[in-house]
Amino acid sequence: MKLGINNTHIWLPYTQMQIAPEPLPVASTSGCKIKLEDGRELIDGISSWWSACHGYNHPHIVAVMEKQLRTMPHIMFAGLTHEPASTLAARLCSIAPSGLNKVFFGDSGSVAVEIALKIALQYWRNIGKPHKDRFICFRNGYHGDTLGAMSVSDPEKSLHKAFRNSVIKQYVVDIPSDEYSFAEFDSLLTAERNNIAGLIIEPLVQGAGGMKFHSADTVAEIYRIANKHHILFIADEIATGFGRTGNMFACNEAGISPDILCLGKALTGGAITMGATLTTDEIFNSFLSNNPEDAFMHGPTFMGNPLACSAANASLDLFEKEPRLKQIEKIEAQLIEYLEQCKKSTNVTDIRVKGAIGVVQVDTTKIDVYALRQKFVEQGVWLRPFKDVIYLMPPFTISEQELSTLTSTIIKLTK
Ligand SMILES: *Cc1c(COP(=O)(O)O)cnc(C)c1O
Protein backbone atom coordinates (compact mmCIF):
# COMPACT_ATOMS: atom_id res chain seq x y z
CA MET A 1 0.00 0.00 0.00
CA LYS A 2 1.62 3.16 -1.17
CA LEU A 3 1.29 6.45 0.62
CA GLY A 4 -1.77 5.48 2.61
CA ILE A 5 -3.89 4.61 -0.43
CA ASN A 6 -5.64 1.32 0.24
CA ASN A 7 -6.72 -0.61 -2.83
CA THR A 8 -7.98 -3.69 -1.01
CA HIS A 9 -11.55 -3.15 -2.19
CA ILE A 10 -10.83 -2.01 -5.72
CA TRP A 11 -11.36 -4.17 -8.82
CA LEU A 12 -9.58 -2.74 -11.85
CA PRO A 13 -10.71 -2.93 -15.50
CA TYR A 14 -9.28 -5.59 -17.84
CA THR A 15 -6.84 -6.45 -15.07
CA GLN A 16 -5.74 -9.82 -13.76
CA MET A 17 -5.80 -8.79 -10.14
CA GLN A 18 -3.58 -11.67 -8.99
CA ILE A 19 -0.54 -10.73 -11.02
CA ALA A 20 -1.01 -7.14 -12.15
CA PRO A 21 1.31 -4.52 -10.68
CA GLU A 22 -0.21 -2.17 -8.11
CA PRO A 23 -1.99 0.75 -9.80
CA LEU A 24 -0.14 4.03 -9.54
CA PRO A 25 -1.78 6.56 -7.21
CA VAL A 26 -2.41 9.83 -9.06
CA ALA A 27 -2.43 13.10 -7.15
CA SER A 28 -3.46 15.51 -9.89
CA THR A 29 -3.50 16.27 -13.60
CA SER A 30 -2.71 19.36 -15.61
CA GLY A 31 -2.19 19.98 -19.32
CA CYS A 32 -0.70 16.79 -20.75
CA LYS A 33 0.77 15.71 -17.43
CA ILE A 34 -0.26 13.21 -14.80
CA LYS A 35 1.26 13.89 -11.39
CA LEU A 36 1.70 10.85 -9.18
CA GLU A 37 1.43 10.82 -5.38
CA ASP A 38 5.14 10.13 -5.12
CA GLY A 39 5.92 13.35 -6.99
CA ARG A 40 6.79 11.83 -10.38
CA GLU A 41 5.23 13.36 -13.49
CA LEU A 42 4.19 11.39 -16.56
CA ILE A 43 3.49 12.79 -20.03
CA ASP A 44 0.17 11.32 -21.10
CA GLY A 45 0.32 9.87 -24.61
CA ILE A 46 -3.18 8.36 -24.60
CA SER A 47 -5.41 11.15 -23.20
CA SER A 48 -7.08 8.97 -20.55
CA TRP A 49 -8.48 6.43 -22.97
CA TRP A 50 -8.60 8.96 -25.82
CA SER A 51 -10.93 11.40 -24.10
CA ALA A 52 -8.88 14.35 -22.78
CA CYS A 53 -8.49 15.98 -26.19
CA HIS A 54 -7.75 19.48 -24.79
CA GLY A 55 -5.44 18.15 -22.10
CA TYR A 56 -6.46 17.99 -18.45
CA ASN A 57 -8.09 20.73 -16.35
CA HIS A 58 -8.51 23.08 -19.29
CA PRO A 59 -9.38 26.38 -17.56
CA HIS A 60 -12.33 27.06 -19.85
CA ILE A 61 -13.94 23.66 -19.24
CA VAL A 62 -13.26 23.94 -15.51
CA ALA A 63 -14.81 27.42 -15.33
CA VAL A 64 -17.96 26.46 -17.25
CA MET A 65 -18.41 23.28 -15.19
CA GLU A 66 -17.86 25.14 -11.90
CA LYS A 67 -20.59 27.59 -12.80
CA GLN A 68 -22.94 24.77 -13.81
CA LEU A 69 -22.12 22.83 -10.65
CA ARG A 70 -23.33 25.72 -8.51
CA THR A 71 -26.48 26.27 -10.60
CA MET A 72 -27.69 22.71 -11.18
CA PRO A 73 -25.44 19.64 -11.12
CA HIS A 74 -28.25 17.34 -12.13
CA ILE A 75 -31.90 17.17 -13.01
CA MET A 76 -33.85 14.29 -14.50
CA PHE A 77 -34.46 14.57 -18.23
CA ALA A 78 -38.00 13.22 -18.60
CA GLY A 79 -40.64 15.94 -18.80
CA LEU A 80 -37.92 18.53 -18.14
CA THR A 81 -35.20 20.11 -20.21
CA HIS A 82 -32.51 22.73 -19.73
CA GLU A 83 -30.36 25.15 -21.64
CA PRO A 84 -27.06 23.16 -21.54
CA ALA A 85 -28.79 20.14 -23.12
CA SER A 86 -30.75 22.02 -25.77
CA THR A 87 -27.70 24.10 -26.71
CA LEU A 88 -25.53 21.01 -26.92
CA ALA A 89 -28.04 19.07 -29.02
CA ALA A 90 -28.30 21.95 -31.49
CA ARG A 91 -24.53 22.36 -31.67
CA LEU A 92 -23.92 18.65 -32.20
CA CYS A 93 -26.47 18.59 -35.05
CA SER A 94 -24.85 21.61 -36.65
CA ILE A 95 -21.34 20.10 -36.71
CA ALA A 96 -22.29 16.46 -37.36
CA PRO A 97 -22.53 15.07 -40.91
CA SER A 98 -25.65 16.48 -42.56
CA GLY A 99 -29.08 15.00 -41.92
CA LEU A 100 -28.45 14.06 -38.29
CA ASN A 101 -31.04 16.25 -36.61
CA LYS A 102 -32.02 14.48 -33.39
CA VAL A 103 -29.90 13.72 -30.35
CA PHE A 104 -30.57 11.09 -27.70
CA PHE A 105 -28.23 11.58 -24.76
CA GLY A 106 -26.72 8.72 -22.83
CA ASP A 107 -24.20 8.37 -20.06
CA SER A 108 -21.30 6.57 -21.75
CA GLY A 109 -20.05 5.29 -25.06
CA SER A 110 -21.34 1.76 -24.58
CA VAL A 111 -24.76 3.14 -23.77
CA ALA A 112 -24.65 5.32 -26.91
CA VAL A 113 -24.11 2.09 -28.86
CA GLU A 114 -26.94 0.27 -27.04
CA ILE A 115 -29.22 3.19 -27.87
CA ALA A 116 -28.15 3.11 -31.54
CA LEU A 117 -28.86 -0.62 -31.81
CA LYS A 118 -32.24 -0.27 -30.09
CA ILE A 119 -33.25 2.69 -32.26
CA ALA A 120 -32.36 0.65 -35.36
CA LEU A 121 -34.35 -2.38 -34.20
CA GLN A 122 -37.39 -0.35 -33.26
CA TYR A 123 -37.20 1.68 -36.49
CA TRP A 124 -37.74 -1.46 -38.58
CA ARG A 125 -40.53 -2.58 -36.25
CA ASN A 126 -42.12 0.87 -36.63
CA ILE A 127 -42.23 0.56 -40.40
CA GLY A 128 -43.51 -3.01 -40.42
CA LYS A 129 -40.29 -4.99 -40.89
CA PRO A 130 -39.68 -6.52 -37.44
CA HIS A 131 -37.76 -9.47 -38.91
CA LYS A 132 -34.85 -7.10 -39.62
CA ASP A 133 -33.30 -7.69 -36.20
CA ARG A 134 -29.63 -8.60 -36.69
CA PHE A 135 -26.53 -6.51 -37.30
CA ILE A 136 -23.50 -6.67 -39.55
CA CYS A 137 -20.31 -5.94 -37.68
CA PHE A 138 -16.63 -6.22 -38.44
CA ARG A 139 -13.68 -8.31 -37.32
CA ASN A 140 -11.39 -6.32 -35.01
CA GLY A 141 -14.31 -4.06 -34.16
CA TYR A 142 -14.95 -2.84 -30.64
CA HIS A 143 -18.12 -1.06 -29.57
CA GLY A 144 -18.20 -1.24 -25.79
CA ASP A 145 -18.58 -3.57 -22.83
CA THR A 146 -22.34 -3.92 -22.38
CA LEU A 147 -24.06 -7.01 -23.76
CA GLY A 148 -25.53 -5.43 -26.89
CA ALA A 149 -22.31 -3.60 -27.70
CA MET A 150 -20.39 -6.84 -27.05
CA SER A 151 -22.58 -8.68 -29.55
CA VAL A 152 -21.38 -6.38 -32.35
CA SER A 153 -17.71 -6.43 -31.30
CA ASP A 154 -15.28 -9.00 -32.70
CA PRO A 155 -16.34 -12.23 -30.95
CA GLU A 156 -12.92 -13.90 -31.21
CA LYS A 157 -10.35 -11.20 -30.72
CA SER A 158 -12.18 -8.69 -28.59
CA LEU A 159 -12.03 -8.24 -24.88
CA HIS A 160 -15.22 -10.27 -24.69
CA LYS A 161 -14.14 -13.73 -25.76
CA ALA A 162 -15.33 -15.28 -22.50
CA PHE A 163 -18.90 -14.18 -23.22
CA ARG A 164 -19.01 -15.36 -26.83
CA ASN A 165 -21.85 -17.80 -26.24
CA SER A 166 -23.93 -15.48 -24.09
CA VAL A 167 -24.55 -12.69 -26.58
CA ILE A 168 -26.82 -12.42 -29.61
CA LYS A 169 -25.19 -13.86 -32.71
CA GLN A 170 -24.57 -11.21 -35.37
CA TYR A 171 -23.03 -11.29 -38.82
CA VAL A 172 -19.30 -10.77 -38.31
CA VAL A 173 -17.29 -10.05 -41.46
CA ASP A 174 -13.88 -8.69 -42.41
CA ILE A 175 -13.82 -5.08 -43.50
CA PRO A 176 -13.86 -5.51 -47.28
CA SER A 177 -10.67 -4.31 -48.91
CA ASP A 178 -10.68 -5.24 -52.58
CA GLU A 179 -13.06 -5.89 -55.46
CA TYR A 180 -13.46 -9.54 -54.52
CA SER A 181 -14.25 -8.95 -50.84
CA PHE A 182 -16.63 -6.11 -51.71
CA ALA A 183 -18.49 -8.45 -54.07
CA GLU A 184 -18.69 -11.01 -51.28
CA PHE A 185 -19.94 -8.35 -48.88
CA ASP A 186 -22.54 -7.25 -51.40
CA SER A 187 -23.81 -10.79 -51.88
CA LEU A 188 -24.08 -11.38 -48.12
CA LEU A 189 -26.19 -8.25 -47.82
CA THR A 190 -28.26 -9.26 -50.85
CA ALA A 191 -28.98 -12.67 -49.32
CA GLU A 192 -29.60 -11.51 -45.75
CA ARG A 193 -31.09 -8.03 -46.20
CA ASN A 194 -34.45 -9.13 -44.81
CA ASN A 195 -32.80 -10.15 -41.54
CA ILE A 196 -30.43 -7.24 -41.13
CA ALA A 197 -31.38 -4.04 -39.33
CA GLY A 198 -28.08 -2.27 -39.72
CA LEU A 199 -24.33 -2.38 -39.75
CA ILE A 200 -22.02 -0.80 -37.22
CA ILE A 201 -18.52 0.37 -37.96
CA GLU A 202 -15.75 2.47 -36.44
CA PRO A 203 -14.97 4.53 -39.55
CA LEU A 204 -11.29 4.79 -40.60
CA VAL A 205 -9.79 3.45 -37.37
CA GLN A 206 -10.74 0.37 -35.37
CA GLY A 207 -9.51 1.27 -31.91
CA ALA A 208 -9.57 -1.21 -29.04
CA GLY A 209 -9.64 -4.11 -31.52
CA GLY A 210 -6.04 -3.41 -32.50
CA MET A 211 -5.69 0.12 -33.92
CA LYS A 212 -6.32 -1.02 -37.49
CA PHE A 213 -6.89 1.48 -40.29
CA HIS A 214 -8.97 1.34 -43.45
CA SER A 215 -9.45 3.98 -46.13
CA ALA A 216 -12.12 6.63 -46.54
CA ASP A 217 -12.99 5.00 -49.89
CA THR A 218 -13.66 1.73 -48.09
CA VAL A 219 -16.02 3.48 -45.69
CA ALA A 220 -17.80 5.20 -48.60
CA GLU A 221 -18.20 1.92 -50.50
CA ILE A 222 -19.52 0.06 -47.43
CA TYR A 223 -21.97 2.91 -46.96
CA ARG A 224 -23.09 2.74 -50.60
CA ILE A 225 -23.72 -1.02 -50.43
CA ALA A 226 -25.55 -0.80 -47.08
CA ASN A 227 -27.72 1.98 -48.44
CA LYS A 228 -28.53 0.01 -51.58
CA HIS A 229 -29.83 -2.89 -49.45
CA HIS A 230 -31.76 -0.74 -46.96
CA ILE A 231 -29.46 -1.54 -44.10
CA LEU A 232 -28.96 1.27 -41.58
CA PHE A 233 -25.41 2.58 -41.36
CA ILE A 234 -24.36 3.16 -37.75
CA ALA A 235 -21.08 5.05 -37.36
CA ASP A 236 -19.44 4.50 -33.99
CA GLU A 237 -17.30 7.63 -33.73
CA ILE A 238 -16.83 7.35 -29.99
CA ALA A 239 -13.06 7.15 -30.56
CA THR A 240 -12.71 8.84 -33.96
CA GLY A 241 -15.05 11.78 -33.38
CA PHE A 242 -13.95 15.31 -32.46
CA GLY A 243 -10.93 15.58 -34.68
CA ARG A 244 -8.96 12.49 -33.78
CA THR A 245 -8.49 11.28 -37.38
CA GLY A 246 -7.89 14.77 -38.81
CA ASN A 247 -11.45 15.84 -39.61
CA MET A 248 -14.08 16.72 -37.02
CA PHE A 249 -15.62 13.31 -37.79
CA ALA A 250 -14.14 10.39 -39.69
CA CYS A 251 -17.35 10.21 -41.77
CA ASN A 252 -16.49 13.67 -43.18
CA GLU A 253 -13.40 12.28 -44.87
CA ALA A 254 -15.48 9.49 -46.43
CA GLY A 255 -18.04 12.08 -47.52
CA ILE A 256 -20.93 10.18 -45.97
CA SER A 257 -23.74 10.87 -43.51
CA PRO A 258 -24.58 7.85 -41.40
CA ASP A 259 -28.15 7.04 -40.37
CA ILE A 260 -27.05 6.88 -36.75
CA LEU A 261 -23.93 8.35 -35.14
CA CYS A 262 -22.53 7.37 -31.72
CA LEU A 263 -20.41 9.83 -29.75
CA GLY A 264 -18.63 9.62 -26.40
CA LYS A 265 -15.08 9.82 -25.04
CA ALA A 266 -13.87 13.30 -26.19
CA LEU A 267 -17.48 14.59 -26.26
CA THR A 268 -16.93 16.35 -22.93
CA GLY A 269 -13.27 17.04 -23.59
CA GLY A 270 -12.64 14.09 -21.30
CA ALA A 271 -13.86 15.94 -18.23
CA ILE A 272 -16.84 13.76 -17.35
CA THR A 273 -18.73 10.79 -18.73
CA MET A 274 -21.34 11.24 -21.44
CA GLY A 275 -22.59 9.65 -24.64
CA ALA A 276 -24.83 10.84 -27.44
CA THR A 277 -26.63 9.06 -30.26
CA LEU A 278 -27.64 11.18 -33.25
CA THR A 279 -30.11 10.18 -35.89
CA THR A 280 -32.09 11.42 -38.88
CA ASP A 281 -35.55 12.91 -39.08
CA GLU A 282 -36.67 9.88 -41.06
CA ILE A 283 -35.78 7.50 -38.23
CA PHE A 284 -37.09 9.85 -35.54
CA ASN A 285 -40.37 10.37 -37.38
CA SER A 286 -40.99 6.62 -37.58
CA PHE A 287 -41.49 6.69 -33.79
CA LEU A 288 -44.23 9.34 -33.95
CA SER A 289 -47.80 8.17 -33.29
CA ASN A 290 -50.70 8.74 -30.91
CA ASN A 291 -49.83 5.60 -29.00
CA PRO A 292 -47.51 6.13 -25.98
CA GLU A 293 -46.28 2.56 -26.41
CA ASP A 294 -44.68 3.44 -29.74
CA ALA A 295 -42.23 5.74 -27.93
CA PHE A 296 -38.55 4.90 -27.81
CA MET A 297 -38.37 3.01 -24.53
CA HIS A 298 -35.03 4.04 -23.16
CA GLY A 299 -33.89 6.55 -20.55
CA PRO A 300 -30.76 6.38 -18.41
CA THR A 301 -31.24 8.07 -15.04
CA PHE A 302 -28.44 10.51 -15.68
CA MET A 303 -29.06 11.18 -19.36
CA GLY A 304 -28.64 14.78 -20.41
CA ASN A 305 -26.82 15.51 -17.16
CA PRO A 306 -26.39 19.31 -17.07
CA LEU A 307 -22.83 19.17 -15.76
CA ALA A 308 -21.79 16.83 -18.60
CA CYS A 309 -23.66 18.95 -21.15
CA SER A 310 -21.87 22.07 -19.90
CA ALA A 311 -18.50 20.32 -20.23
CA ALA A 312 -19.39 19.24 -23.78
CA ASN A 313 -20.46 22.77 -24.68
CA ALA A 314 -17.20 24.12 -23.27
CA SER A 315 -15.29 21.53 -25.27
CA LEU A 316 -17.06 22.63 -28.46
CA ASP A 317 -16.18 26.27 -27.59
CA LEU A 318 -12.54 25.22 -27.60
CA PHE A 319 -12.85 23.55 -31.01
CA GLU A 320 -14.24 26.90 -32.23
CA LYS A 321 -11.83 29.22 -30.42
CA GLU A 322 -8.57 27.30 -30.57
CA PRO A 323 -6.86 25.89 -33.68
CA ARG A 324 -7.50 22.22 -32.87
CA LEU A 325 -7.61 20.86 -36.42
CA LYS A 326 -4.35 22.70 -37.21
CA GLN A 327 -2.77 21.21 -34.09
CA ILE A 328 -3.90 17.74 -35.19
CA GLU A 329 -2.30 18.31 -38.60
CA LYS A 330 0.94 19.27 -36.88
CA ILE A 331 0.81 16.22 -34.60
CA GLU A 332 0.23 14.00 -37.65
CA ALA A 333 3.24 15.45 -39.47
CA GLN A 334 5.40 15.11 -36.39
CA LEU A 335 4.31 11.51 -35.77
CA ILE A 336 5.07 10.56 -39.38
CA GLU A 337 8.50 12.15 -39.17
CA TYR A 338 9.53 10.95 -35.70
CA LEU A 339 8.15 7.41 -35.84
CA GLU A 340 9.96 6.80 -39.13
CA GLN A 341 13.02 5.82 -37.07
CA CYS A 342 11.14 2.84 -35.61
CA LYS A 343 11.23 1.24 -39.05
CA LYS A 344 14.92 0.57 -38.53
CA SER A 345 14.11 -1.85 -35.71
CA THR A 346 13.54 -5.49 -36.65
CA ASN A 347 11.20 -5.71 -33.64
CA VAL A 348 8.75 -3.40 -35.37
CA THR A 349 6.40 -4.84 -37.98
CA ASP A 350 4.43 -1.74 -38.97
CA ILE A 351 4.14 1.99 -38.37
CA ARG A 352 0.95 3.84 -39.19
CA VAL A 353 -0.29 7.35 -38.55
CA LYS A 354 -3.73 8.87 -39.04
CA GLY A 355 -4.49 12.33 -37.67
CA ALA A 356 -3.45 12.42 -34.03
CA ILE A 357 -3.08 8.63 -33.86
CA GLY A 358 0.30 6.98 -34.13
CA VAL A 359 0.69 3.20 -34.06
CA VAL A 360 3.86 1.15 -33.72
CA GLN A 361 3.10 -2.50 -34.24
CA VAL A 362 5.68 -4.90 -32.85
CA ASP A 363 6.67 -8.53 -33.13
CA THR A 364 5.39 -9.98 -29.86
CA THR A 365 7.86 -12.85 -30.01
CA LYS A 366 10.56 -10.22 -29.54
CA ILE A 367 8.82 -7.59 -27.43
CA ASP A 368 6.55 -8.14 -24.44
CA VAL A 369 4.25 -5.14 -24.74
CA TYR A 370 2.74 -5.64 -21.29
CA ALA A 371 6.20 -5.52 -19.70
CA LEU A 372 6.76 -2.29 -21.60
CA ARG A 373 4.00 -0.56 -19.66
CA GLN A 374 6.15 -0.33 -16.53
CA LYS A 375 9.23 0.61 -18.51
CA PHE A 376 7.36 3.53 -20.03
CA VAL A 377 6.44 4.76 -16.55
CA GLU A 378 10.09 4.53 -15.51
CA GLN A 379 10.85 6.79 -18.50
CA GLY A 380 8.24 9.33 -17.39
CA VAL A 381 5.60 8.60 -20.01
CA TRP A 382 2.10 7.17 -19.77
CA LEU A 383 1.39 4.68 -22.56
CA ARG A 384 -0.64 1.48 -22.40
CA PRO A 385 0.37 -0.80 -25.24
CA PHE A 386 -1.90 -3.82 -25.79
CA LYS A 387 -1.94 -6.91 -27.99
CA ASP A 388 0.85 -6.08 -30.46
CA VAL A 389 0.52 -2.32 -30.62
CA ILE A 390 2.09 0.64 -28.91
CA TYR A 391 -0.09 3.57 -29.80
CA LEU A 392 -0.19 7.30 -29.24
CA MET A 393 -3.42 9.29 -29.00
CA PRO A 394 -2.15 12.40 -27.23
CA PRO A 395 -4.14 15.48 -26.23
CA PHE A 396 -4.30 17.85 -29.24
CA THR A 397 -2.68 20.52 -27.08
CA ILE A 398 0.52 18.51 -26.59
CA SER A 399 3.72 20.48 -27.21
CA GLU A 400 6.25 19.46 -29.81
CA GLN A 401 8.72 18.78 -27.00
CA GLU A 402 6.31 16.53 -25.07
CA LEU A 403 5.38 14.60 -28.20
CA SER A 404 9.01 14.07 -29.11
CA THR A 405 9.69 12.73 -25.60
CA LEU A 406 6.90 10.20 -26.21
CA THR A 407 8.15 9.14 -29.64
CA SER A 408 11.80 8.95 -28.62
CA THR A 409 10.88 6.78 -25.64
CA ILE A 410 9.01 4.41 -27.97
CA ILE A 411 11.99 4.34 -30.34
CA LYS A 412 14.34 3.59 -27.44
CA LEU A 413 12.21 0.79 -25.99
CA THR A 414 11.48 -0.95 -29.29
CA LYS A 415 15.10 -0.98 -30.49
C1 LIG B 1 -14.48 3.38 -25.90
C2 LIG B 1 -15.37 2.97 -26.99
C3 LIG B 1 -16.69 2.56 -26.74
C4 LIG B 1 -17.25 2.42 -25.35
O1 LIG B 1 -17.31 3.63 -24.66
P1 LIG B 1 -17.40 3.61 -23.05
O2 LIG B 1 -17.56 5.05 -22.68
O3 LIG B 1 -16.12 3.00 -22.56
O4 LIG B 1 -18.58 2.78 -22.69
C5 LIG B 1 -17.48 2.23 -27.82
N1 LIG B 1 -17.02 2.31 -29.08
C6 LIG B 1 -15.76 2.71 -29.37
C7 LIG B 1 -15.32 2.82 -30.78
C8 LIG B 1 -14.90 3.04 -28.32
O5 LIG B 1 -13.63 3.41 -28.61
The ligand as an ORCA input file, in Angstrom:
! r2SCAN-3c Opt
* xyz 0 1
  C     -14.478      3.381    -25.903
  C     -15.369      2.972    -26.994
  C     -16.694      2.559    -26.741
  C     -17.248      2.418    -25.345
  O     -17.305      3.628    -24.659
  P     -17.398      3.608    -23.046
  O     -17.564      5.048    -22.675
  O     -16.119      3.004    -22.559
  O     -18.583      2.785    -22.689
  C     -17.481      2.228    -27.820
  N     -17.019      2.313    -29.085
  C     -15.764      2.708    -29.367
  C     -15.316      2.815    -30.785
  C     -14.901      3.041    -28.324
  O     -13.634      3.407    -28.609
*
